[in-house]
């Protein structure tokens, strides 16, 4: 399973990376919405973990962009997105 974690905070990326490592799951990372979208254009992932609050491009905008790109793609691939936030 290929997982991409899109999160601007390095500490949050480390926590999730360590948790998934214990479970034996590899994790690819992007440090923001734009870099996550760029990574998706180059690689395929099975699941996205996506922070909702990021300064450059928030998770809502990133999700809308990703879904539009999926609709425009020839294969119409639809990757599940799991939204995350530290906002309690």
C-alpha positions as CSV (number, residue, x, y, z in Angstrom):
1,X,0.0,0.0,0.0
2,X,1.4,3.4,-1.0
3,X,0.4,6.2,1.4
4,X,1.1,9.9,0.8
5,X,0.9,12.2,3.8
6,X,0.5,15.9,2.9
7,X,1.3,18.0,5.9
8,X,3.2,21.3,6.4
9,X,4.3,20.7,10.0
10,X,7.5,18.6,10.2
11,X,6.7,17.3,13.7
12,X,3.3,16.1,12.7
13,X,4.8,14.3,9.7
14,X,7.3,12.6,12.0
15,X,4.6,11.5,14.4
16,X,2.5,9.9,11.7
17,X,5.6,8.4,10.0
18,X,6.6,6.8,13.2
19,X,3.1,5.4,13.9
20,X,2.8,3.9,10.4
21,X,6.3,2.6,10.6
22,X,5.3,0.5,13.7
23,X,2.4,-0.8,11.7
24,X,4.8,-1.8,8.8
25,X,3.3,0.8,6.4
26,X,5.6,2.9,4.2
27,X,4.8,6.6,4.0
28,X,5.7,9.1,1.4
29,X,5.5,12.8,2.4
30,X,4.8,16.2,1.0
31,X,5.3,19.4,2.9
32,X,2.2,21.2,1.6
33,X,-0.7,21.2,-0.8
34,X,1.1,22.2,-3.9
35,X,4.0,19.8,-3.3
36,X,1.5,17.0,-2.6
37,X,-0.3,17.7,-5.8
38,X,3.0,17.7,-7.7
39,X,3.9,14.4,-6.2
40,X,0.5,12.9,-7.2
41,X,1.2,14.0,-10.8
42,X,4.4,11.9,-10.7
43,X,3.4,8.8,-8.6
44,X,0.4,6.8,-7.8
45,X,-0.8,6.3,-4.2
46,X,-3.5,4.1,-2.7
47,X,-4.4,6.6,0.1
48,X,-3.8,10.2,0.9
49,X,-3.6,11.6,4.4
50,X,-4.2,15.3,4.1
51,X,-3.9,18.1,6.6
52,X,-6.8,20.5,6.4
53,X,-4.9,23.6,7.7
54,X,-1.9,24.5,5.7
55,X,-0.7,28.0,4.9
56,X,0.1,27.8,1.2
57,X,-2.9,25.7,0.0
58,X,-5.3,24.2,2.6
59,X,-6.6,20.7,2.5
60,X,-10.0,21.7,1.2
61,X,-8.4,23.4,-1.9
62,X,-6.0,20.6,-2.4
63,X,-8.8,18.1,-2.3
64,X,-10.8,20.1,-4.8
65,X,-7.8,20.3,-7.1
66,X,-7.0,16.6,-6.8
67,X,-10.6,15.6,-7.5
68,X,-10.7,17.9,-10.6
69,X,-7.5,16.3,-11.9
70,X,-9.0,12.8,-11.4
71,X,-12.1,13.8,-13.3
72,X,-9.9,15.2,-16.1
73,X,-7.6,12.1,-16.2
74,X,-8.2,9.4,-18.8
75,X,-8.3,6.6,-16.2
76,X,-10.6,8.5,-13.8
77,X,-8.6,7.0,-10.9
78,X,-10.1,8.0,-7.5
79,X,-7.8,7.8,-4.5
80,X,-9.3,7.9,-1.0
81,X,-8.5,11.0,1.0
82,X,-8.4,10.9,4.8
83,X,-8.6,14.5,6.2
84,X,-6.6,15.2,9.3
85,X,-6.4,18.2,11.6
86,X,-4.9,19.0,14.9
87,X,-7.8,21.4,15.5
88,X,-9.8,19.8,18.3
